[in-house]
Amino acid sequence: MKFSRNFKVYYNKVTESIAFYPAIIAVGFLFLSWGMLELDFSTWGKQLKSGTSWISLKDASTARTIVSTVAAAIISLTVFSFSMVMIVLNQAASQMSNRVLTSMIENRFQQMILGFYIGTIVYALFLLSTIRDISSGIYVPALSIYLLILLTVVDIFLFIYFLDYVTQTVKHETVIHRVQNHAMKTMKNWFLDEVVEGFIPGKGIPIDIHLKESGYFQEINQRQLMSLMIENDLYIQIKCPPSSFLLKGFCIAQVYGASHLDEEFKTKISSAINFYSGQPISVNADYGFLHLSEVALKALSPGINDPGTAVLSIHSLAELFLYRMYKQPKSLYRDDQGVLRIQILPLSFKQLFEKCIFPIWHYGKEDSYIQAALLDMLRQLLKGDHQQKYTRYFEKMIRELDRSRKKPWE
């Protein structure tokens, strides 16, 4: 069980790495080079080259020069492109937040471009090793070399586009919009119109499950935990919301329905509750809210002093909160018979709102631009509360903010 949890953690690290797609594409180009060489040295390929003068390349030294020149040029192009990516990441980390680096590293488009560069290099190097000085030019891989030239032209156009793309990527509004979209996508996929109903446990006194080590509670292994609950006719309640940092020895859950649980069974339950570092928005949409809040706080710091970026983050947060107002992450899990077996206490709307907005409120209390943006956000959320679930809450915050904000004539 612990192995499956560790495997999932390492799998996520590998797939989210900046080198994941380039490695896969490079392997694809390796197979492409092998296929082109098979075509080049096949009977049909020999006949095509011998019967068509403009694709016949009979000089092995010329072919070797072309391939080596292309390989060296694309290597330089790749190094420059990687350097640009590193500069962009460093700038984003210093001016916004380290948390946004994950969304930038996971950008599949730039990974695919870098992968195309590396694939061309792999193709050229593999091709270079097959060129031989033979009396008959038919055995020089002319078709493969001409394809390499075509790939080089494509690489040049990709590089030109990549320059423009990277400069657009580093813009604050682009990063903020990407985090917002990622969080919204996760909410639409996993959040429900669900009311967190009272948990009805089984019989007996609850048995506490304590942490063996400190860490961030991320998610549960639903299948594994549900299987344990069904097999032993038990019920479990996770006592804290995902994204919580918990210390060793903390009670993470309570199990109902048994008078006693041995340590081995408690260990099995603990192994079904995933703890690992990082803040993946794809696992927990609340991380997207926190990332945008951190961007706003960093923008309001004296070293950056960029209230415009903070306002952009506030606007994105407003849109996310409007959707989150009547949505909750899935927190109730039932077995095949409809019996409620697992409950996770989610982070409520008010808790998340205060966790994200109050720090911005505090840091921007002397900035009328920030205070006006917060006031406008609250008024719009108030109008968007059609069920009037948070009407009093928003009205109270509007009064407090309007009372405390700095007026230019005072």
N, C-alpha and C positions, 0 to 999 in steps of 0.2 A: 504494500500500500504506500509506504514511504517512497519506494522506488517510482511508482506511478506519479506521485506528486512531484518528485524531483525531476522526473522526465518531462512533465508538463512545463515546469519552470524553465528548464534548459531549452525546451522546444520553443517557448515564447521568446527567449533571449536570442536564439538563432534566427528565427523567422523575422524578428524585428530589427536584426542587425543591418547595418548599411551595406554589408558584404554579401547578404543572402542572395538577392537577385543577380548581382554581378557574377557570383560563383555559378549559379544555375545557367545563366546565359553563356558564360565561358565554356562550360561543358557542352552546351548545345553547339557552339561554334567548333569545338573539337570534333564532334561527330560530323559536322558539316564539312570540315576539311578532309576527314576520312572518306566521306561519300564523294566529294569532288575528285579526290585522287583516284578512287575506284572508277569514276566516270572517265577521267583523263586517260587512264591506262587500259580501259576496256577496248574491245574491238571497234565499237561504234565511235568512241572518242578518237581513236587513232585515225580512222577513216575520215572523220570530220576535220581533223587538223591537217591531214595530208591533202585533202581536197579543197580546203579553203585557205588561201594564202594569208589573209589579214589576221587570222587567229593562230597562225603557226609561229611559234617562238622557238627557234632551233639553237640559239646560243645560250648555253647553260650559265655562263658568267653574267650575261645581261639579265637573265631571269633572277639569278641570285642577288644582283645589285638592286633590282626593282623591289624584291621582297624585303631585303635588309633595310633599304631606305624607308619603305613604308612602315616597317616594324618600329624603327627608331623614331619616325615622325609621330606615330600614334602613341608611343610611350610618352613622348614629351607632351602631347595633347592631354593624355590621361593624367599625368602628374599635375599639369596646370589646372585641370578641371577639379581634381581632388583637393588641390590647394584652395581653390575658390570655395568649395563646399566647407572646408575647415574654417575658413575666414568667416563665412556666413554663420556657421554654428557658433563660433566664438563671439561674434557680434550680437547674435540673438541672446546668448547666455548672459552677456555683460549688460545689455540694455533692457532686456525683458525679464526672463526667468530661465533657470536651468530646466524647469519642468517642460518648457515648450520644445526642448531639443528632441524629445522622443517623437513628437509629431513631425518634426522636420527630417529626422533620420529615417522615419517610416515612409517618406515620400517616394512612392514607387516609380514615378516618372524619372526622377533624377537617378535612381538606382538602375533603371533600365538603360539610360544613356551611358552611364559609367560601365554597365555590363556590356554594352555594344562595343565600347572602346576596348575593353579587356578581351572580349571575344575576338575582335579583329587582330589583336596582338597574338593571341593563342593560335589563331588561324595562320597568321604569317609565320610564326616560329615553327609550327608543325610543317608547314609547306616548305620552309627553307631547308629542313632536314632531309627532304626527299629529292632535291635537285641534284642531278649527277651529270658529270661530263661524259656524254654518250655521243657516238658519231651520228646517230639518227636523232633528229630533233623531235621526232614523234614522242619520245619518252620524256621530254621536258613537259611538266604539267602546265601547259599554256592556258587551258580553260580555267584552272584554279587560280592562276596568276591574274587573268583578266577579271575574274570575280573579285579578287583581292583589291584590284584597282577601283572597281565599282564600290566596294565596301568603304574604301578610303574616301571617295567622293562623298558618300553618305555621311561618314564620320565628320567631315568638314562642315557640312550643312547642319548636322546635329550640334556641333560645337558652337556655331553661330547662334543657333536658337537657344542653346544652353546658357550662353552669356546673358541673353535677355531674360531667360527664365529665372536664373539665380538672382539677378538684381531685383526681380519682382518678388521673389520668395522672401527676401530679407525685409521687405516692407512690413511695418508693424500691423497694418490692417490685414495683410495677407495671412500672417501668423495667427492673429486673433480670430479671423474668419475660419481658418482651418480647424482650430481648437473647438470653436463653436459648432461647426458642422459635425465634427467627430463626436462631440457630446450629444448633439441632437440625434444623430444616427443611432447611437447606443441606446438612448431613451426610447426611440421609436421601436427598436428591436426587442427590448427587454422590459420596459416599463408597462404597467397595466393600470386600468381604472379600478384600482383595488383599494378597499378600505381595510386597514389593519384591524381586524377583529380580535376580540379577546381570545387568548390561547386557552384551550380547554385541555388540560393535561390528563394523564391517566391517574391511576390510583397511587397512593403512597407519597412519601416525603421526597422532594427533589434531591437528586444527587449531583453535586458540583463536579464539573470537569475543569481541571486547572491546566494552565499552559506549562509545557515543559521547557520552553524557551521564549524569549521576547521576540516580537515581530509585528508586522502589519497584517491585520486580518483582511484578506482579499475576497475570498469566496468559499463556497463549500463544494465538495464533490458530491453532487446530488444523488447520483446513482449509488455510490458506495455507502453514503450515510443513510439513505432510505432503505437500502438492503439490510443494514444493521438494525434499523428500527423495526422493520417488518419481521425479521427472523426472531426477534426477541420480544415483540409486542411492546415496544417502548415509544416514547415521545420525547422530543428534544426542543429546547428553546435556546437559540443563540442570543446571548445577553447584550451584545453590542453591535452597532452597525458596521458594515464593511468600510474599510479605509481607516479603522481605528488602530492606533498603536497601543499594544498591550504588553505589559511587563511579565516576566516569568513568575508563575505562581498565581496569576490573575484568573478568576473564574470566568471562562469564556462561554460556558453553556451549563444548562441544568437538564438532567434527564429524569423523566417521570415514568412510573410504571414498574419499578423494581425496588426491592428492599435493599439490594446490595449489588455492586458491580466490582469485579476484580480489576486489578491494574492493567492486565492485558487487554481487557475489553475497553477500558478507558483510553488506552493507547490507540486502539483501532478507531475510536471515535475522533480522537485528536488528529489522527492522520488523514481523516476525511475533511478536516477544516484547514484550508490552505493559508499558509502564512509565508509571504516572501516580500522582498523589498520592491520598490518601484510604485508608480502611480499610473497604471495602464487605463486609459479612458475606455478602451474597448471592453474591459472587465467591469468597470464602475464609472458610470457617467458623472457621478458627483466629483470625480477628479477633474473633469473639464471645468466645472464651476470654480474649483479651487485654483486651477491654473490661471484662469482669467483674472481672478482676484489677486493672485500674486503678480501678474503682469501690471495690473493697475497700481499696486503698492510699490513695485519697483519703479514705475514711471513717476510716482509722487515723491520718491526719495530725493534728498538734496543733491546727490551726485548726478541724477538723471534730469529731474525737474521737467517732465514732459506731461503736463496735464491732458494734452490732446489724446495721447495714447491711453491714459486712464479713462477718459470719457468713452473712447471706442470700446474698451473692455466693459464698461458699465452698460453700454448699449447692447453688447452681446449677451451679457448676464441677464439683462431685462428680457430679452427674447427667450432665453433658456428658462428663466423663472416662470414666464407666462405659460410655457408648456408644462413645466414641472408642478404647477400649482395644483392640478387635480390628478397627477400621476404619482405612482409609487413603484419603486423597484419590486420585483417579485419577492415576496417574503413568506408566503405560505405554500407548503408543499404537501400534497396529499398522495396517498397510495392508490392503487388501482381500484379499491373499494370506496374511495372518496374520504377516507379517514385522514384527518389532519395529523401529520406525524412530525413535521419540522416547521419551525417558525424562526425567522430572523427579524430582529428589531431594526427596522430601517431608520436612516436619518430622515427626520421629518422635514417638511418644507420650511417651517420656521427656524429649525436648528441650522439647516443649510443656508438659509437666507442671512441669518445673523452671523454665521461663521464667515460668509463671504463679504457682506456689505458693511458690517460694523467696523472692521479695520479700515476700509476705504473711507468711511464716514469720519473716523478718528483722524486719519492722516490728511484728509482733505478739508478739515474743518475751517482752515484759514483761507481756502481757495474758493472764491465765489463761483468759479466755472464748474468745479467738481460738485459743490453743493447744489447748484442749479440742475446739473445732470441727474443727481440722485433724487432731487425733488420731482423732476419730470418723470423719472422712472417709476417712482412710487405712485404718482397720480395715474399713470397709464396702467400700472398693475391693478390699481384700485378699480379702474373702469373695466379691466379685463376679468375681474373677479365676478363673473355672472352668477355664481351660486352664493355670493356674499359670504363665503367661508372665512375669508381673512379681512373683511371690511373694517372691522374695529381695529385690527392689528395695523393695517396700512394707514388708517386715519390717525391713529395715535402717533405713528412714526412721522407722518407728514407734519403734524402739529409740533412735534419735538424738533424736527429738522428746520422747519420754518422759524421756530423760536430761537434756535441756536445759531443759524447761519449768519454770516457776517454781511451786513448791509453797507453799500458804498457810501450812503449819506450819513451813517452813524460815526 
